[in-house]
Amino acid sequence: MSSETSIILERLHRPDTELGVSGWLLVDATLNQAFADATLDPVAIEIEGQAHAHGFLTMSLLSHLCSQALGLVTPGDMTEEGYTLNYGFNRLRLIEPVPLGSRIRGHFRTSTDGPTERGEVTLLPLDVRIEIEDNERPAMAAQWLLAWRP
């Protein structure tokens, strides 16, 4: 196991640990349309004349934003030592819609709940928040569960 991977795994297993903040990501009409096409949900969200991203697009960007916050090139960087899978959410709230043309970033921290062993799998709860640049309210807040399997 590489020392970098060992450090990341140690941090993921330690409760109430700051994991990092991703860089800013532009959520534009092209990204939103690609998501709409992939999910067969063509209806654009418009609020007071302003187009907004699909809420599930915001959620689907978690893997990318988390990898960036952890300093990984891709989410699959840990495949030699094991892998993580999306397990689900204990709670998820889409708080503020993301206007197209806005930038978002993710904040990641391990939950105070700490990891839970389930046979060969370890559930790693992460407290996540997706922030919209220049907006007081976050786009999303959740407790995201990752399943780590060595």
PyMOL commands that set and color helices and strands:
alter all, ss='L'
color gray80, all
select helices_A, chain A and resi 3-13+29-39+55-60+62-70+75-78
alter helices_A, ss='H'
color red, helices_A
select strands_A, chain A and resi 18-21+25-27+45-47+50-52+83-94+102-110+116-118+121-132+140-149
alter strands_A, ss='S'
color yellow, strands_A
deselect
rebuild
show_as cartoon
